[in-house]
Amino acid sequence: NILKENIICYSPYKGFSFSKKIINFNKDFHFVPIQNMTPSEVSDLLNKSKIYIDFGNHPGQDRIPREARVSNCVVVVGKRGSAINDLDIPIPNQYKFPNTIDNKHLIKLRNLFEDIFTNHLIHLDKQLEYLNMIKRQKAKFINDLENAIEIIR
């Protein structure tokens, strides 16, 4: 029941050279770094933000992008590491950007941000597969664990 604001949050510890270019190109947007926060403060920020960007190297299914999507943020990532595939981050390609951010990509990102601010629910629906995958992870983990134990016996 938290009112979403036109906030773009990001981790300054992940892909900041890319994020900095995006921030400098969009000085009129409200960017908030996720840093020096308690878990509760991170949750509060994600709950009121509309967008979470992550241009770092994705070594696997990172916690913050998943937490952002569960908090109803639209997730926008750079195509690095596991974000390249649709198994770990199953979001449409319009939310995945290449490793090099040139002016063409900066303009495309800006237009995407503006559209997300205006049509937030539509963009959340486009990332529903990602949300459903996240919701199934606990049950899948338990099932995989039970299968592993059964094999060992």
WOWO-V866690 format. One record per pair of residues at least 4 apart in sequence whose C-alpha atoms are under 8 Angstrom apart, sorted by the first residue. I is the first residue (numbers start at 1). J is the second residue. Records with the same first field share a line. If there is no record, write none. Layout:
BEGIN
I: J + J
END
This chain:
BEGIN
2: 47 + 48
3: 48
4: 47 + 48 + 49 + 50
5: 48 + 49 + 50
6: 29 + 30 + 49 + 50 + 51 + 117
7: 29 + 30 + 31 + 32 + 48 + 49 + 50 + 51
8: 29 + 30 + 31 + 32 + 49 + 50 + 51 + 52 + 53
9: 31 + 32 + 33 + 34 + 45 + 46 + 49 + 51 + 52 + 53
10: 19 + 31 + 32 + 33 + 34 + 52 + 53 + 54
11: 16 + 33 + 34 + 35 + 53 + 54
12: 16 + 19 + 33 + 34 + 35
13: 56
14: 54 + 55 + 56 + 57
15: 19 + 54 + 55 + 56 + 57
16: 20 + 55 + 56
17: 21
18: 22 + 55 + 101
19: 23 + 53 + 54 + 55
20: 24
21: 25 + 101
22: 26 + 106
23: 27 + 29 + 31
25: 106
26: 110
34: 42
37: 41 + 42
38: 42
39: 43
40: 44
41: 45
42: 46
43: 47 + 71
44: 48
45: 49
46: 50 + 52 + 67 + 68 + 71 + 72 + 73
47: 68 + 71 + 72 + 73
49: 73
50: 72 + 73 + 74 + 116 + 117 + 120
51: 73 + 74 + 75 + 76 + 113 + 116
52: 65 + 68 + 73 + 74 + 75 + 76
53: 75 + 76 + 77
54: 65 + 75 + 76 + 77 + 78
55: 77 + 78 + 79 + 80 + 99
56: 78 + 80
57: 80 + 81 + 82
58: 62 + 80 + 81 + 82 + 83
59: 81 + 82
60: 81 + 82 + 83 + 88
61: 66 + 82 + 88 + 89
62: 66
63: 67
64: 68
65: 69 + 75
66: 70 + 131 + 134
67: 71
68: 72 + 73 + 74 + 75
69: 73 + 74 + 75 + 130 + 131
70: 131 + 134
72: 124
73: 124
74: 116 + 120 + 123 + 124 + 127
75: 95
76: 95 + 96 + 97
77: 83 + 95 + 96 + 97
78: 83 + 96 + 97 + 98 + 99
79: 83 + 84 + 96 + 97 + 98 + 99
80: 84 + 98 + 99
82: 88 + 89
83: 88 + 89 + 96
84: 89 + 96
85: 89 + 90
86: 90 + 91
89: 130
90: 127 + 129 + 130
91: 95 + 96 + 126 + 127 + 129 + 130
92: 96 + 126 + 127
93: 97
97: 101 + 105
101: 105 + 106
102: 106
103: 107
104: 108
105: 109
106: 110
107: 111
108: 112
109: 113
110: 114
111: 115
112: 116
113: 117
114: 118
115: 119 + 120
116: 120 + 122 + 123
119: 123
120: 124
121: 125
122: 126
123: 127
124: 128
127: 131
128: 132
129: 133
130: 134
131: 135
132: 136
133: 137
136: 140
137: 141
138: 142
139: 143
140: 144
141: 145
142: 146
143: 147
144: 148
145: 149
146: 150
147: 151
148: 152
149: 153
END
